[in-house]
Amino acid sequence: MRKYSLYPNPAKHQITIQLESVTTLKSVNIYNNAGQLVLKSKKTTINTSRLASGSYIILIETSKGKGYKKLILE
């Protein structure tokens, strides 16, 4: 997968995923440290206020492939 940005990181209430202009977002899955899926979205701006503080892994699937990022919520 090509470049993408996730900000802010660390985050509090919301995150934004910025993709290359020719890339289409298919899905975003957020997993906790136990590997459990805690949030699914198909949007580039995601409300994270219902998630507890801590570390998460985000799986981003686009028209160009998949990528992982670590997310920290305060």
PyMOL commands that set and color helices and strands:
alter all, ss='L'
color gray80, all
select strands_A, chain A and resi 4-7+14-19+25-31+37-41+45-47+54-62+65-73
alter strands_A, ss='S'
color yellow, strands_A
deselect
rebuild
show_as cartoon
